[in-house]
Amino acid sequence: MEELGKLETTEWYFDYEGDVEEFYARIENLEEFNLPMKEKPIRFSVFQEKV
């Protein structure tokens, strides 16, 4: 989807003055976060690495 290729944003918690829950809420309200959530995934991968 061409619209997704144009999405870009940079948000750093260190630049935010609220608590982490407020920061997550802010991120979850961004268009750049929500637009891809409306689309059907084309691929899904789960893996685990030994740390």
WOGI-V104449 format. One record per helix or strand of 3 or more residues. SS is the DSSP state (H for helix, E for strand). FROM is the first residue (numbers start at 1). TO is the last residue. If there is no record, write none. Layout:
ss: {SS | SS}
from: {FROM | FROM}
to: {TO | TO}
This chain:
ss: {H | H | H | H}
from: {2 | 13 | 20 | 31}
to: {5 | 15 | 28 | 37}
